[in-house]
Amino acid sequence: MSIPLLDQTTEEKLVTVSDVSWKQFKVIEAQLKDNQNVRLTYLSGILEIMSPIGEKHEEVKSTLGLLIEAYMREKNIRFYKRGGYTLEEPGYASGTPDESYSIGIKGEVPDIAIEIIVSSGTINRKQLYKPKKIPEIWFWKSNEMKIFSFSEQGEYEEVNRSGFFPDLDPDILLRYITKPDQYDAVTEFIQAIRK
């Protein structure tokens, strides 16, 4: 079954700056702390500045979050929505997932970090979360969903399904993300997973 493409007009602007020290990054971060329209990501001397966060980005993020939460509620999976808070490894990495969840218990770091990629940058976002050993990272980009699991070897490996939700086919999420009405999408998704 083909999945319709979402209109993905790029409203976001992404600037990449190299050779930025951790100290310089923290000064820039402090100066922009009250600006909700700017997102900073830092990894080993590379700083990405994204602004503004576009409407399409927020729509996909919200719909995907609602679908995942509906799935967990339907399957009686205990979860804690962690949101998009900054995960930081001082001196090396700082990044904010679009959404994140702890499954079962609220641990120190989330179990799943979700990234909605509209404007690609140069930072390898898997490396961004590696110091915190986030168990799973989900990427949505150009109407594709990729899930990466943190392996025993300390690397992220792409997997077909989430280890937390082995019965959930990521393609079904994509099908409902593309629906034009968010409320209807979640309602229809719940009906589909009950079958």
N, C-alpha and C positions, 0 to 999 in steps of 0.2 A: 504494500500500500504506500503510495507516495504521500509525503507530508507537504502541505502547502508552505511556501516560504513566507516568513514575516518580512514586511517592508523594513529594511534595516538602513535607513538613511543615517549617516553619521553626523550627529550634532556635536559630538564630543571632539575636543582638540587634545592632542597628546604631544607633550614636549619631553624629550629625553636629554639629560645632561650627564656627561661622563666626568670622571675624576672629582667627585664630590666626596669630601671627607664626612665621617659620621658627625663630627662637630658642626660642620656647615649644614648638613641635613637637619640637625636638631634646631639650629637657628632659623632656617627656612620654615620648618614645621611650626615653631612657636609663633612666627610672624603670621602664619596662615591659619592658626588654630580656630579662629571664629568664622572662617569662610567655609560654609557647608557645601559650596559648589566646586571645591577643589579637592582632589584626592591625590595624595602623595604615596609613592611606593619607592622603597630604597632597597638595593641589593648590591653589596660589595662595591661601592663607589659609583653606582649608576642610580640616578634619580629620575623617576618618571613623574610628571605633573599632568594630571588629566582634569580638564575643565571644559564646559560644565558637564555634569552627569546628565545624559540625555533622557528624554521621555521614554523612548523605546527600551533603553537599558532598564529603567525603573519598572516598566510594565512587565518585561520578561522576568525580572528578579521577583517581583511581587507574585506573579502568577505561578511561577515555579515553586516558590515558598508555600503558597496556599495548597498546591497539589501535593507536595511532599507531606505537609502537615495533615492534610485530609487522609492520605494513605496511612500515616502512623496512627491516627485516631481510629480509623476503620479496622486496623490490624491490632489495636490495643498495644502499641509500642510506646513505651514511656519515653518522652523526649523533653528537651529544654532548648528553646529557641535562644540562641546566643547573639544573633544579629550580626552587624558588621563592626566589630570592635577590632582595634589594632593589635595584631600579633607581632611581637618584636623580639629580636635577638640582638641586644645592644652591641653596637660596633659593626654589625654585619647586615641585618635585614629588618625591614619594617614594612608591613603591608596589612591591608584591611580587606577581608573577603566581603562579598556582597551580602552574604547570609551565612550563618553557621548554626550547627545543632550539636548538642550532646545527646547521645542515645543511652537510655537506661538510667544513668546517673549524671549529675553535672560535675564533670571533671575539671581539672585545671585548664585544659585546652579543649576546644570542641572536637568531636569525632568526625564531623563532615564540614568542610569549608566549600562554599559555592562561589564561583566566579562567573560573571556574565561578561563576555569579551565582545565589545563592539569595536573598539579601536585597539588594534594590536600594538604592543610596544616591544622593546628589546629585552625586557627582563623575563627570564624563565620563571614563571610563576610557581612551578613545582619546587624550584630551589628556594623560593621565598618561604615556603611552609616546612621545608625539610628540617630546619633546626628544632622546630617544635614537635616534629614527628606526628603531624596531624594524620590520623589513620586514612582518611579519604579526602580527595579533592575532586569536585565535580566542576567541569567547564562546559558552559553553553557558549557556542560561537557559530554564527551563520547557520542556525537551525540544526546544529549537531550537538549531541551530548557526549562528552567523554568523561569517564570515571577513572581515576588513578588511585591505587591502593599502595600504602607504604609497606614495603616488603621487609623481611627479616634481614636482608642485605643492606638496608638503609637507603633504598632508592624507591622512587615511585614507578609503578608498573601499571600500564593500562589494563583494565579488566572490563568484561562485558556487562557485569552487574555489580551493584553495591554488595559488599559483604554484610552490611546491616539489613539490606532489603533484597535478599536473593530472589524473591518471587516478583519483584518489580522490574519490568522491562523498561529501560530508559526510552525506548521508542514511543511507548504509550504516553509518557510525559510530554514528549515533543508534539505529539498529535494534539494534545489539549492546550499546550502553550500557544499554538497558532490560532486557536479559536478567537474570534473577534470580541466576544463578550466573556469577561473573566468569571462572572458569577455562573453563567451557563456552563463554562468550561469545567469548573470545579464540580458542579452538580452532576454533569454527564460523566466525569471521571470517576466519581464515587459510585455511580450506577454501574460503570464498566468493571470496577474492581470487585464489586459485590457478586458479580456473575461467576 
